[in-house]
Every structure is written in C-alpha cells, then in structure tokens.
C-alpha cells in the first residue's frame, strides 16, 4: 500500500464543498465490483490547540484536563479521513454514508502536550443487508509508536430486498437509566463547529430531510463522547471502546444513559426505551 503525505491539515470547508459536488456527480452510483483504494493518507506533526480542546470538552461534557479524551483524537484524524474519502479512487460519495459503528483503542494515556502523526486507510469492503460497508482505519503515533487507533464502520446504502428489515431494533426492554439528558437542537451545530463534521444531516432541517430524517440528528461521535465523559474517572489508562449506532437521535431529544459495572453502556429514548447507541469498554 502506498502512502500520500499531506503537507498541512486539509481545510474542511473546501473538503465539504468537494464532497457536495462529488455526491451530485455520483448520484447514479458506481459499479458493485469497485475496490477500495490501495492508498493511505498521512499527516505528520499534529499539535493540539488547547483552546480547541477546551471547547470540545465543553460541548461533549468532559472536564478540562491535559489528558486527551479517546474521542478527541478522532477529531484530529477526521480531516485526514476526509482527504482519503474524497480521493478519485474512493468508490462512494462521502455525503450519504451512514456511520454504523466505531471502535477506539487507547494504548496509553495521551497528553495534549504531545505531537502526533496520523495515517488513515480504507479496509474490508463487505456486503451488508442494505448495501455495502467498509472500515476507515485511523492510527495516531508518537515518535513512531502507536498510541491510538480508531476504526469507523460506514454503510453505503443501496437498493436491496432487505431495506426495511430490522428497522425497529427496540423490542427488548431498556436498562434502568443512571442519568437522563436533555439534548438541545444546538448540539448539532456546536459539535459540527468543534469537530469539523459539517454534514448537513446534523446542522440543517432541510439537509436532514434530504436524507429521510424529520429533524437534524446528533452526531454519533458526539453521543460516544458524551457517554465516555459520563464514565470519566473510571476508565483505565489503556482500553478499547466499541459502539454501535442504532436509531438516530432527532434533535432536540431526551435520552436515558445507562451503564453497568461490567462496562456495558448505552443511550435509549427516555420515553420509548428504543436504543440510540450501545457500547462496551474492554
């Protein structure tokens, strides 16, 4: 696999303009036999902006410390991931991909004083009952040693006979909540600003409706971060967190957070009990 070295962090505004144009150009879709690019994209010497970190912590509910939340490195890697997914050899338009799941591995405590190199690649294109899914794998290193790895699983929706299968996903009773959160409509725009993920399904009622949602939906990675913030102080120095995104959180919303001593956690609709997110820490 070859690697493209970026000279500077990509400008996310320009990337999203390209993403919109790419989505229009590929509206008819691509052939089902197309492969993922055999190319990684890398950016060296990334420094943490502490004022940006402070705003991220505020939006996601973390206490302000020099220890980076596991999900913050996802934000540092996101522009590099976008640069990969907007390459001409990436088979799907970015706008319209559905974030199904995320796995983050923290190998050790990571400090805001450290400088990082990030490499991102696409892997494991495979069938899904509603299309095809793939992983975008981001690795952060310090002085050549891996300290963090994030695997984001995305779905490219395609017409299948199973389009309506399994939509409900909330037949079992929800766990007893340990906290109930009111999520304001502003969370979509606030997280978009601090993360750079300005997908219109999170920030615009019209943009959400284009993709079939009645209202803007919360970012999956905001939901993950908010759950980890609730567990802060109990997490070990090294761990893996796995989350699966279920029903979208339509903003504004009231959700129930639950967690067990065995490190299972989740977010459910506070009224219906239907799941928005289920996760585990190991």
RODO-2510 file (C-alpha; in nm, 4 decimals, decimal comma):
residues 282
     n   res          X          Y          Z
     1     x     0,0000     0,0000     0,0000
     2     x     0,1338     0,3419    -0,0958
     3     x     0,1014     0,6487     0,1273
     4     x     0,0204     1,0063     0,0292
     5     x     0,1852     1,2519     0,2699
     6     x    -0,0092     1,5734     0,3278
     7     x     0,1940     1,8890     0,3801
     8     x    -0,0667     2,0573     0,6022
     9     x    -0,4072     1,9787     0,7566
    10     x    -0,6781     1,9875     0,4881
    11     x    -0,9244     2,2775     0,5040
    12     x    -1,2538     2,1139     0,5954
    13     x    -1,4668     2,3855     0,4325
    14     x    -1,3098     2,3144     0,0960
    15     x    -1,3392     1,9391     0,1552
    16     x    -1,7123     1,9640     0,2205
    17     x    -1,7637     2,1681    -0,0958
    18     x    -1,5850     1,8916    -0,2846
    19     x    -1,7961     1,6315    -0,1040
    20     x    -2,1187     1,8005    -0,2158
    21     x    -2,0008     1,8173    -0,5762
    22     x    -1,8885     1,4547    -0,5644
    23     x    -2,2257     1,3437    -0,4287
    24     x    -2,4033     1,5147    -0,7173
    25     x    -2,1638     1,3711    -0,9739
    26     x    -2,2070     1,0179    -0,8406
    27     x    -2,5804     1,0294    -0,7849
    28     x    -2,6342     0,7405    -1,0225
    29     x    -2,3955     0,5241    -0,8157
    30     x    -2,0935     0,3170    -0,9059
    31     x    -2,0499    -0,0415    -1,0089
    32     x    -2,0661    -0,3052    -0,7390
    33     x    -1,7258    -0,4510    -0,8328
    34     x    -1,5238    -0,1410    -0,7425
    35     x    -1,2467    -0,1843    -0,4852
    36     x    -1,1219     0,0394    -0,2078
    37     x    -0,8107     0,2469    -0,2799
    38     x    -0,4759     0,0815    -0,2132
    39     x    -0,3500     0,4128    -0,0762
    40     x    -0,3206     0,5581     0,2728
    41     x    -0,3209     0,9290     0,3558
    42     x    -0,0921     1,0609     0,6291
    43     x    -0,0244     1,3852     0,8134
    44     x     0,2787     1,4303     1,0389
    45     x     0,3382     1,6618     1,3345
    46     x    -0,0139     1,7428     1,4527
    47     x    -0,0261     1,9630     1,7617
    48     x    -0,3209     2,0101     1,9984
    49     x    -0,4737     2,3566     2,0169
    50     x    -0,5672     2,3833     2,3837
    51     x    -0,8432     2,6379     2,3228
    52     x    -0,9975     2,3983     2,0708
    53     x    -0,9627     2,1126     2,3200
    54     x    -1,1362     2,3222     2,5853
    55     x    -1,4300     2,3915     2,3534
    56     x    -1,4513     2,0231     2,2579
    57     x    -1,4559     1,9262     2,6252
    58     x    -1,7359     2,1761     2,6911
    59     x    -1,9541     2,0546     2,4035
    60     x    -1,9079     1,6866     2,4916
    61     x    -1,9222     1,7135     2,8700
    62     x    -1,5609     1,6314     2,9597
    63     x    -1,3732     1,8002     3,2423
    64     x    -1,0857     2,0123     3,1148
    65     x    -0,7525     1,8341     3,1694
    66     x    -0,4311     1,7764     2,9738
    67     x    -0,5326     1,4133     2,9208
    68     x    -0,6989     1,3796     2,5812
    69     x    -1,0383     1,2083     2,5645
    70     x    -1,0295     0,8977     2,3467
    71     x    -1,2733     1,0580     2,1057
    72     x    -1,0677     1,3770     2,0657
    73     x    -0,8079     1,2000     1,8539
    74     x    -1,0926     1,1025     1,6198
    75     x    -1,1418     1,4762     1,5654
    76     x    -0,7694     1,5250     1,4938
    77     x    -0,7800     1,2398     1,2418
    78     x    -1,1069     1,3464     1,0771
    79     x    -0,9618     1,5913     0,8173
    80     x    -0,7152     1,3224     0,7061
    81     x    -1,0001     1,0711     0,6772
    82     x    -1,1980     1,3189     0,4681
    83     x    -0,8989     1,3690     0,2389
    84     x    -0,8869     0,9908     0,1872
    85     x    -1,2606     0,9561     0,1207
    86     x    -1,2580     1,2403    -0,1316
    87     x    -0,9869     1,0852    -0,3456
    88     x    -1,0942     0,9983    -0,7006
    89     x    -1,0290     0,6271    -0,6325
    90     x    -1,2604     0,6130    -0,3286
    91     x    -1,5716     0,4336    -0,4584
    92     x    -1,8515     0,6118    -0,2670
    93     x    -1,9617     0,9723    -0,2090
    94     x    -1,8918     1,0836     0,1484
    95     x    -2,2236     1,2632     0,1929
    96     x    -2,4805     0,9903     0,2409
    97     x    -2,2501     0,7354     0,4072
    98     x    -2,4060     0,6089     0,7320
    99     x    -2,1838     0,5717     1,0387
   100     x    -2,2773     0,2257     1,1733
   101     x    -2,0177     0,1621     1,4414
   102     x    -1,6917     0,2799     1,5899
   103     x    -1,4052     0,1113     1,7737
   104     x    -1,1364     0,3129     1,9517
   105     x    -0,8299     0,1596     2,1144
   106     x    -0,6263     0,3743     2,3543
   107     x    -0,2869     0,2132     2,4171
   108     x    -0,1881     0,4582     2,6913
   109     x    -0,2812     0,7924     2,8402
   110     x    -0,2239     1,0618     2,5770
   111     x    -0,1310     1,4193     2,6699
   112     x    -0,2247     1,7445     2,4988
   113     x     0,1447     1,8364     2,5072
   114     x     0,2371     1,5575     2,2645
   115     x     0,2603     1,5849     1,8862
   116     x     0,1087     1,3203     1,6632
   117     x     0,1341     1,1664     1,3199
   118     x    -0,1902     1,0247     1,1764
   119     x    -0,2320     0,7724     0,8956
   120     x    -0,5719     0,6769     0,7532
   121     x    -0,6674     0,3947     0,5171
   122     x    -0,9848     0,2210     0,3989
   123     x    -1,0301    -0,1512     0,4550
   124     x    -1,2608    -0,4518     0,4403
   125     x    -1,5316    -0,3658     0,1880
   126     x    -1,8044    -0,6221     0,2520
   127     x    -2,1747    -0,6830     0,1950
   128     x    -2,4480    -0,5525     0,4245
   129     x    -2,8197    -0,6277     0,4068
   130     x    -2,8786    -0,2674     0,2960
   131     x    -2,5777    -0,2229     0,0686
   132     x    -2,2049    -0,2416     0,1401
   133     x    -1,9961    -0,1408     0,4396
   134     x    -1,6311    -0,0587     0,4903
   135     x    -1,3907     0,0486     0,7624
   136     x    -1,1919     0,3707     0,7736
   137     x    -0,8921     0,2980     0,9946
   138     x    -0,7005     0,5855     1,1554
   139     x    -0,3782     0,5348     1,3533
   140     x    -0,2087     0,8007     1,5681
   141     x     0,1579     0,7618     1,6590
   142     x     0,4007     0,9497     1,8817
   143     x     0,7683     0,9161     1,7866
   144     x     0,6783     0,6193     1,5684
   145     x     0,4848     0,4284     1,8357
   146     x     0,1116     0,3697     1,8009
   147     x    -0,0825     0,5296     2,0864
   148     x    -0,4368     0,5304     1,9458
   149     x    -0,6399     0,3544     1,6765
   150     x    -0,9896     0,4334     1,5534
   151     x    -1,1995     0,2181     1,3216
   152     x    -1,5129     0,3827     1,1814
   153     x    -1,7539     0,1498     1,0012
   154     x    -1,9651     0,3134     0,7301
   155     x    -2,2568     0,1887     0,5228
   156     x    -2,3122     0,2806     0,1594
   157     x    -2,6856     0,2316     0,1197
   158     x    -2,8030     0,0531    -0,1931
   159     x    -3,1387    -0,0839    -0,3014
   160     x    -3,1822    -0,4320    -0,1576
   161     x    -3,4709    -0,6611    -0,0721
   162     x    -3,3882    -0,6104     0,2965
   163     x    -3,4285    -0,2319     0,3015
   164     x    -3,6945    -0,2465     0,5716
   165     x    -3,5627    -0,5433     0,7654
   166     x    -3,4688    -0,4915     1,1281
   167     x    -3,5583    -0,1220     1,1414
   168     x    -3,7231    -0,1286     1,4817
   169     x    -3,4335    -0,2639     1,6878
   170     x    -3,6023    -0,1775     2,0187
   171     x    -3,8011    -0,4862     2,1141
   172     x    -3,6122    -0,5594     2,4378
   173     x    -3,6673    -0,3544     2,7495
   174     x    -3,4154    -0,0758     2,8014
   175     x    -3,1806    -0,0960     3,1031
   176     x    -3,2605     0,1145     3,4088
   177     x    -3,1128     0,4613     3,3402
   178     x    -2,8492     0,6169     3,5614
   179     x    -2,8942     0,9621     3,4053
   180     x    -3,1409     1,1413     3,1783
   181     x    -3,0128     1,4099     2,9408
   182     x    -3,1985     1,6784     2,7521
   183     x    -3,0138     1,7345     2,4239
   184     x    -3,0753     2,0745     2,2693
   185     x    -3,1041     2,1390     1,8966
   186     x    -2,7848     2,3478     1,9221
   187     x    -2,5738     2,0368     1,9881
   188     x    -2,5679     1,9537     1,6168
   189     x    -2,4196     2,2892     1,5177
   190     x    -2,1884     2,3091     1,8213
   191     x    -2,0361     1,9673     1,7602
   192     x    -2,0089     2,0376     1,3868
   193     x    -1,8106     2,3526     1,4656
   194     x    -1,5701     2,1838     1,7071
   195     x    -1,5269     1,8576     1,5138
   196     x    -1,5314     1,9868     1,1574
   197     x    -1,8000     1,7300     1,0681
   198     x    -2,0475     1,9641     0,8998
   199     x    -2,2620     1,7020     0,7319
   200     x    -2,5950     1,8836     0,6766
   201     x    -2,7958     1,5999     0,8324
   202     x    -2,6653     1,7287     1,1679
   203     x    -2,6993     2,1032     1,1156
   204     x    -2,9912     2,1714     0,8811
   205     x    -3,3569     2,0706     0,8866
   206     x    -3,3598     2,0763     0,5067
   207     x    -3,0365     1,8789     0,4867
   208     x    -3,1771     1,6201     0,7254
   209     x    -3,4959     1,5849     0,5216
   210     x    -3,2972     1,5206     0,2031
   211     x    -3,1687     1,2037     0,3698
   212     x    -3,5014     1,0999     0,5180
   213     x    -3,4892     1,2482     0,8705
   214     x    -3,7645     1,4718     1,0070
   215     x    -3,5175     1,6851     1,2040
   216     x    -3,1388     1,7193     1,2302
   217     x    -2,9758     1,4254     1,4078
   218     x    -2,6984     1,4207     1,6667
   219     x    -2,3526     1,3124     1,5537
   220     x    -2,2757     0,9549     1,6505
   221     x    -1,9319     1,0586     1,7754
   222     x    -2,0864     1,3277     1,9960
   223     x    -2,3048     1,0569     2,1514
   224     x    -1,9987     0,8366     2,2037
   225     x    -1,8006     1,1210     2,3575
   226     x    -2,0872     1,2189     2,5884
   227     x    -2,1096     0,8602     2,7160
   228     x    -1,7342     0,8416     2,7782
   229     x    -1,7496     1,1754     2,9586
   230     x    -2,0072     1,0190     3,1918
   231     x    -1,7612     0,7337     3,2587
   232     x    -1,4612     0,9649     3,3086
   233     x    -1,2567     0,8857     3,6177
   234     x    -1,3446     0,5160     3,5962
   235     x    -1,1721     0,4337     3,2666
   236     x    -0,8320     0,2595     3,2735
   237     x    -0,5200     0,4037     3,1107
   238     x    -0,5476     0,1573     2,8198
   239     x    -0,8767     0,0223     2,6834
   240     x    -1,0937    -0,0381     2,3784
   241     x    -1,4404     0,1102     2,3420
   242     x    -1,6841    -0,0362     2,0890
   243     x    -2,0081     0,1402     1,9993
   244     x    -2,2887     0,0575     1,7574
   245     x    -2,5199     0,3328     1,6417
   246     x    -2,8845     0,2295     1,6348
   247     x    -3,1777     0,4689     1,5890
   248     x    -3,0709     0,8296     1,5223
   249     x    -3,1232     1,0940     1,7902
   250     x    -3,3579     1,3500     1,6365
   251     x    -3,2792     1,6916     1,7858
   252     x    -3,3958     1,8144     2,0310
   253     x    -3,4326     1,4956     2,2351
   254     x    -3,4450     1,3478     2,5819
   255     x    -3,2320     1,0360     2,6221
   256     x    -3,1529     0,7962     2,9036
   257     x    -2,7941     0,6877     2,9755
   258     x    -2,7277     0,3525     3,1388
   259     x    -2,4071     0,1771     3,2410
   260     x    -2,3253    -0,1479     3,4176
   261     x    -2,0253    -0,2420     3,6340
   262     x    -1,9215    -0,4798     3,3534
   263     x    -1,8633    -0,1738     3,1313
   264     x    -2,1650    -0,2077     2,9074
   265     x    -2,3341     0,1263     2,8404
   266     x    -2,5976     0,2767     2,6157
   267     x    -2,8307     0,5577     2,5214
   268     x    -3,2037     0,4992     2,4816
   269     x    -3,5044     0,7132     2,4090
   270     x    -3,6225     0,8273     2,7510
   271     x    -3,9885     0,7601     2,6658
   272     x    -3,9969     0,4575     2,4351
   273     x    -3,6788     0,2848     2,5524
   274     x    -3,5658     0,2289     2,1934
   275     x    -3,1857     0,2249     2,1597
   276     x    -2,9786     0,5013     2,0061
   277     x    -2,6344     0,3656     2,0968
   278     x    -2,4986     0,0532     2,2627
   279     x    -2,1369     0,0214     2,3698
   280     x    -1,8824    -0,1647     2,5772
   281     x    -1,5414    -0,0889     2,7244
   282     x    -1,2845    -0,3688     2,7442
***
